Amino acid sequence: IPPSTLTPSPAPSRGEGSRTPREGDPAQLAKLTEGLLTVVSEKTGYPRETLELGMDMESDLGIDSIKRVDILGTMQTRFTLPRLAPEELAELRTLAQVVAHLQGAAAPTALTPGPSPSRGEGSRTPREGDPAQLAKLTEGLLTVVSEKTGYPRETLELGMDMESDLGIDSIKRVDILGTMQTRFTLPRLAPEELAELRTLAQVVAHLQRAAAPTALTPGPSPSRGEGSPIPPATLTPGPSPSRGEGSRTPREGDPAQLAKLTEGLLTVVSEKTGYPRETLELGMDMESDLGIDSIKRVDILGTMQTRFTLPRLAPEELAELRTLAQVVAHLQGAAAPTALTPSPSPTRGEGPGGEGSAPQWAVPTAPATLVRLPVPDVLERPVPSGWSCVITDDGTPTAAALAAALVARGWQPVVLRLPTALVGARPALPPSVGRVALQDMSEGQLEQALRMIAESYGPVGGFIHLHPQPAALPHAGGLLSDAEQQIVRLVFLAAKQLAPALTTAGRSGRSLFLAVTRMDGELGTGTGRAISPVGGGLFGLVKTLRQEWANVFCRGIDLSPEIDVEQAARLIIAESADPDLRLAEVGYGPRGRATLAANLPSGGV
């Protein structure tokens, strides 16, 4: 930071940039404090006057790791701060700690590094391919991965895929990369380089290449304190003409390209946000008008890259753009003219007649993959007084925990107990929770029970089915469990019986129909355990009801069997209050919150 900006008087010279400035510099502290509170207000939507330095960023303000990086980048730009690694900010909890950290980095001489301290033998990295170096990097990486994921060190192997085997997402990769840089004094490695690597073995090889002796030989000190430059021969690949690299820009004002990018962006934004395409305008602000946060921006950017074969665009570039028009202009600048001209594809839609003969009804297909989701927002909408919510009993304490959580939300919960011949034990319920027991699984018995609930506890405005784990149900030895099929049939009948009540309730508030399974937390896509296909029929029911009941909130939820009772209740309540109406199914498993999605080409049916 220039001394004239934040420091009123010349500061004494410092030996190392890591030492903090004089404690209590009032002018600097006041500017950084006001600047941070202003940025936090802009990024979160909280009024400036409601923010206090003692607030916890995550628990009080809902600032996740991606939002922290966004805030950090804005502070760096506005105050010309030296580069601060996201992993450093990740350790800070309150706004006061962030201010203190920024003040420590903003020392006037912190941008003029002194002579680099000599490296000890333990920090100097040996020649590329050196067995000692390889062993140290391998052991170091496995140790860091164990610390960051919780997997025991002895269970980790270099051939493991970071995402599918270990559940390491992009944010966790950056965290692991930062820790490895710190422990082994590696040169700065861009997160986008690490994003291309799949296995731990690939990461070790990449780190070993980056740790070549020349990379640790300091050259001229950069003006922003970003560490020693990486020699071009070490990390810079040869020319790659296949994607244009973003350096070739189209002719300014190319109308055909502009039209394609504009229509494509509006279509993607409509898909990702739920806003009808015809209501979107290029002048809309993504955050204030459309509620698109930093995670959603990255999602939109990735889809645009895939559909239009654009060169890779860094998320931090997109973070500076405010309106949809600015995004289109940015994409147009990055897109080579040929990038928007798809190559002939005989496998999709071209019939014997050649190009152009594809039938207009051809439906594009793509494989369904598990896509990570952010934590759901909360719809602040009170439950109309007197509504009851039916919970089917799965024979575990989950029903009681969920009932207590529903009471806190304003519901009158009623547990519908299934016959003990199916679910076995009936755990105790709090006295305030209503209960009705089914004597058998017939439609007549169910109809009588639901009528009794409506008359005794109030009109039914919600139905939450807790599906028992198949292993806990009686099994006669056939291919499919007869007991589980009976339970799924009962849920279908409940939908039939409750249709008038739920659709009526949906006109005056949020009525619910939720089906909760315990398959694998990954909507049946996981490979770590055997699952029963019978419970999967519940998700088909939910998707059908979403089409038939426009004003009822319907969702399927798959929880990992490892999730405990209290956490399960919290997750179900969170999903029931999610304002995002686009999701039909959500899973909570090793990768966190996720859903299934297919990346279909633009313009498909």
N, C-alpha and C positions, 0 to 999 in steps of 0.2 A: 504494500500500500504506500503511495507517495506520502512522505512525512507531512506535507502541507495539508493532506486530506484529513488525517485522523490524529496527528500528533502535533500539539501546539508548539513544542520546543524541541530542539535537537536532542536525540536520544544518544546515550553512550554507545560505543561500538560493542558488538556482541561477538563472541567467538563462534557460537553455533546458532543456527536458525531455530533450533528446537526449544531454546530458552524463551520464556514468556516475557512480555514487556513489563515495565514498571507497574506494580500492582496498584490499582486504584486510579489510573489515568482517567479523569472524569469525562473529558471531551470525547475520547475514543470510546469509552464504555457507553456513553449516552447515545452516540451515533450508531454503534453496533446493535445496541438494545432496541432502539426505535426502528432500525432497519429490519432486524429479525422479526419483530412483532408485526411490522407492516407486511413483510413477505408471507409470514404464516397466515395472516388474515386473508391475503389475496389467494393463497393456494388452498385454504380450507373452507373459506366462506364465513368463518367466525368474525363478528365485528371486532375491530381493533380494540375498542374499550373493554371488551370482556376477557382479553388475554392477559395472563399474569406469568411472570417468569418462573414461578414454582410449579406450573402445570406440567404433568407428565405427557410427553408427546404422543405416546401410544394409547394409554388408558384414558387420558382426559380429552385428547384432541383427535384420536383416530388416525394419527399420521403413521403410515406404514413405511417400510424400508425404501420403496420406490419414491414416495412423496418426500422422504428425507433427502434423497439424492437431488430431487427437483428443487427443493428449498436451498440446499447447499449450492447448487449451480447458480441460482439467481443471486444469492449473496455474493458469490465469487465475482459475478459479472458487475453487480452494482457497486461493490466496494473494492474491486481490483485486488481481491485476496489471492494469495498463492494457492495452488491446487491442493485441496484437502481430500484425502481418500475417503470414499463412502464407508469403508470399514471402520475408520476412526469415528465418524459420526454415529455409527451403529451402536457404539458403546455408551453414548450419552442418552440420558433419560429425559431430563427437564430442559426447558428453554433456557434457564439460567446456566446450565452446564454448556449448552451450545454457545451462548454468548462468551463464556469464559474461554472456551476452546478457540473460537474465532479471534478473540482478543490476543490469545497466545500466538496465533499464527500471523497476526497483523502487525507484528513488531516492524518498525521501519527498516531495520537491517535484515529482517528475515528473508527479504527478497535478494539479498546480496550474500550468497553463501561464502563462508570463509574457506580456507584450505580444507580439502576433504581429509578426514582423519584416516590414518593408515589402517588398512584392514588386517585383522589378525588372521592367523592361519585357519581358524575355524570358520571364518566368514568368506575367505577367498575361495571361489569356485574353481575347480580344476579344469583341464582341457575337456572339450566335448568328446564323449565316448570314454572318458576315464571311468573305470569300474568303481573307484572310490566315490566319484561324484554321483554316478548313477545310483549306487547303494544309498547314499545320503538323501538324495532327492526322493527316491522310492519310499524309504522309511519315513521321511518327513511328510510326504503327501498322505500316506496311509494313516499316519498319526493324526494329521489335521482333519482328514475326512472322518475318522473315528470320533474326534472331539466335536465336530460340527453336526454329525448325523446321529450320534448315539450308538452306532453299530460297534460291537467289540472289534478291537484291532485284529484279532486272530481270525475273524470271519471275512475280512476284506481280501480280495484278490485283484490283481492288476487288470484282468480281463473283464471285470464287471462294468456294465454300462451305467454311467452316472445317473441317467434319468430313469430308465426302466428297472434297473436292479436296485438302485440306492435312493431314488426319489429326490435327487439333487436338482433343483430348479435353477433358473438363471441367476436369481438373487443369491442363492447359496453358493453358486460357482464363483461369483464376484467375491464373496466373503472368504472362500477357501483360497482364491488367488491372492487376495490381500494378505492373508496370514502367511502364505508361502513366501511372498515377496519380503515381508518383514523378517521372517526367521532366517531366510537364506540370502538376504541382501541382493535380491534379484533386480534387474532393471524393470521398469514399468511395463507390464503386459496388458494390452487392451482387453477388456472383457469380451469384445466381439471375436477376438482370436480364440479365446477359450471356448466360446459358444459352439465352434465348429467341431470340437473334440468330443468323442463319445465315451471312450473308456478311460480308466485310470492310467493304463499303460500309455495311451496317447498323450495324456497330460504330462506324464513324466518325461516323455521324449521331447515334448514341446518346451518344457522348462529347461531341460538339459541343453537344447539348442540355444535358448535365450541366455543361458548362463555361461556362454563362451567367455574366455578370459578378456577378449577385447570389449565385451559389454560391460565389464567391471572396471575398465580403465577410463577414469573421468576425462572427458574432453572439455571444451569451453562450457562454462556453467550457463545453463539456459536462464532466460530472464524471468521465468515464472517458477523457478525452483522445482522443476519436475524430475529432477534426478538426472543421472547420466544418460546421454543419448544412446540408442541402440544402433550399432553399426548396420548399414544397409545390407551388408552381405550376410548378416546373421538372421534377420527376421523378415527382410523384404523379398517376396517371391518375384520371379521374372514376370514380364508382361503377360497379361491375360486378356486377349481381345474378345473373349467369348461373351462378356457381359457389358462391355463398354466402360466399366469402372466409374461411371458417373462423370467422367471428364468431358465426354462428348455431349453437348447440349443441343437440343433441337433448334430449328429456326424460330426466332422469337415470334410469337403470335401465330404459330402453326394452328389453324382453326380445327383441322381434323383431330390432331392430337389433343388439343385443349378440350374439345367436345367429348372425346373418349374418356379422358381422365376425370372431367367434371361429372359425367354421368356415372362412371365407375365409383368415384368417391361418394357421391350422394347415395348410391345403391348400398355400398358397404356400410355407411353410417346408419342408414335405415335398418339394415339387418342387425347391426350391433347394438343399436339403442332402442329399437322398437318404434321410433317415430315414422309415420307414413312418409313415403318418398316425396309425395306432392307438397308436404308441409315444410320441407327443408329448403333453405336458401343459402347461397354462398356467403352472404354477409353475417351469418350467425356465428356467435362466439361459442367455441366448442365447450368451454367450461361453464360459463354463466347461462348460456341459452340452452345447451343440450346436455349438460351434466356429464361431459366426457372427461374422466380423470386420466392420470398419467398411464395407468395400466391399460385402460380402454384405447388410448392413443396408440400405444405399442401394438395392440391387437389389430386396430384398423390399419396401421402402417404395414404390418406383416401380411395382411390379406391383400392389400393393394400391390405389394411387391410380388406376391405369388400370382395374382390374376393378370398382371401387366408385365411380368418379367422385368421389373425395375432393378437397378443396381441396389446394393444394400444401403439403406439410409439409417443413420444413427438416431436412436430415440431422443438423444439430447438436442438434435437439430429440430425435431418435430416439437419438442417441449417449448421452443421459443415462439411457435406459431399460434395465433389466437383464433383466427377465423377459418372457415372452410375454404374461402377464396385464397388465403395465404398458403394453405396446404396444397391446393391444386397448382399454384404457381411454383411452389417448391418441388413438387413431383415433376412438373413439366421441365424444370431446370435440370433435374437429375436424369430424365428419361431420354436415352438416345432415340432418334426417330424410328429405328428398326425395332426397338424394344416393344413397341406397341403393335407391331405387325406379326401376329402369330404365324408360326410355320404350319404348313399343311399337316393335318393329323388324320390319317386314314382310319384310325381305330375308333374315332368318336363321331358317329353320325354320318359318315360318307358311305353311301350305298353303292351298288354296282354301277350306277350312272356317273360316278365320279364326283368331283367337287361341285357343291351347290345342290346336289340331289338329295340331301338329308331331309327326311320327313319333318314337318314342322312340329310333330308331337314327340320327337325324340327327347327322352329325359336323360340328362347327364347324371352320372353316378360317380361316387368317390367313397373310399373307405372311411368308416366312422372311427375316429380316434379320440382318446381321452384328452380333454383340454382343461388346463387349470383355470380356476375362477378366483376372483378376489372374495374377501369376506362380504357377505350380503349387507346391504344397507338396511335401515329400519323404517318401515312405514308407520309414522306416528298417526294412527287412526284408532280411536277408542272403540272397544267392542260394545255394541248396543246392549243396554241393560236387559238382563233376563235371558240372554242366549245361553244355551247349553251346548257342550261339545262332547261327542261320544268318542271314547277311547276303547279300542278292543284290547283285551288283556292277553299278553303273550306269555304269561306264566312267570315273568321276572319282575323285579322291583321297578322296572322302567315305567310302567303305567302309573305307579304312585308318584314317582319323581316328575313325570310329565304333567300329571294332574295338579301338583303343587305349583308348577311353573305357569300353568294356564290360569290358575286362581289369581296369581300376581298380575296377569295380563287383563283380568276382568271377566274371564269366562266362568261358567258353572260346569265343571267337568263331571262326566258320568262314565264310569268304567263298565263296559259291556263284557261280562265274564263268559268265556267260552266253556263248554262242558269239560269237566276234569278228565274225562276219558281221552281228550285230545291234548290239553296243555298241562295236565298233571296238577302241580301245586297252584294255589291261589294266594299270592303274597298279601300281607295285611295292607289295608288302605287307611289314610287319615279319616277321622270321623266326618270331616267336612266334605268329603268326596262321595258323590252318589254312586250307587252300583246296582246293576240289574244282571241277573244270571240267566243264561240260556240253558234250558234242559236238554235240548237237542239242536241239530243244525238245520232244521226244516225252515222253509220260507215263512210258514204260518207262525212259528215260534219267534222268528226275527221280527216279523211285522208287529206282533203283540208287544215285544220288548221295546221297540222304537216308539210305539204309541204311548206306552207307559212312561217312557223317558220324557216325551214332549208334554204330557199331562202333569207329571210330578215335578219336573225340573225346569221346564221352559222350552220354547221352540228350539229345535235343533238347528244351529247355525254352523256347526263344524263336525267333521268326522275324521278321526285319525286312526288308521289301522296300523297296529304294531304287529308285524308278521313274525311268528315264532321262528327260531332257528330250526331248520329241518332236522338237524341231528337230535333235537330234544323231543321230536314228535314220534309217536308210535309208527313203526314201519312193518308192514306185513311181508316184506321180502320181494315185492315186485320191483319193476324198473322205476316207477314213480310212486311217491308216497300218497296213499289214499287219504290220509289225514290232512296233508297239506293241500291236496286238491279240494277237499271239503271246505277248508278255510278260505281258499281263493274264491270258490263259488259263493261263499257267504258274503264276501266283500262285493262281488258283482251284484248280488241280491240287495245288499245295503244301498248301493248306488241307485238301484231301481226304486227302492222304497223311499229314499231321502231326496230324490230329484225335486219334487215340489217344494219341500221345506228349504233346501239349500238355495235353489234358484230364487225363491221369494226373499230369503234373507239377504241374498246378494244385491238386492235393489236398495238396501238401506245400510249396508256395511260390507266388510270383507267376510264372506263365508268361505269355509275351508273344506277341501277333500284331499287328505294326504295319505299316502301309502308308504310305510317305512319298512324296509327289509334289512336283513343282516347278511347279505351275500359275501362281498369282499371289500366293500367301500369303493369299488371301481366299476360299478354297474355291470358286473359279470365279466369284465375284460381281464381281470387279474389272473395270473397263472400260479399263484402261491397256494391255492386251496381248491378243493372240489366244491362245486356249488350245485344246488338243485335248480333246474330250469323252470320248475313250476311257479316259484315266486316271481319269475320274470314276467308272468302274465299280468301282474298288477301294474307294471309300467305301461303295458299296452292299454289297460283300462284307463289309466290316468290320461294318456294321450288322446284317447277317444273322448273322454269327458271334457277335456279342454276345448274340443271342437263343438261339443253339444251344449256346454254350459258356459256361455260367454262371460257371465258375471260371477262365476265361482272360481276361487283360486285353487287350482288343482296341481299337485306336484308329487312326483315319486322321489323318495329319498333312500339311498342305500348307505347304511352305516357299517363300517368295519366291525367285525365281532370283537375286536380288541378295545373298542371305545367303551368306557365305563358308563354306568347308569346315569350319573349326574351330567356328564358331558353330552350324552345322547339326548337328554331332555333339553339342554341348552341349544343344541344344534337344531333340533326339531322346531323349537320356538323361534329361533332365528330365521329359519326357512319360511315359517308361516307368516312372518312379518316382512319378507323380502318384497320391495316394490317392483323388482324386475319381473315382468310378466312373460318374458320370452322363453324362460327355462321350463322344460317339462320334467326334467330329471336331474338330480344332483347326487353325487357320491362323496363320501368322506372316508378317505383311506390313506395309504402311505404317502400319497402326493398332495394331501390336503383336500380342499374343496375342488371338485372337478365335474365336468359333464361330457357327454359325447357330442361330437360335431364332425361335419364333413365339409371340406373345403371345395365347394362347387365353383365352376367358372362363372364369371359374370354373364348375366343374360340367360342363364339356364332356367328351366321350368321350376 
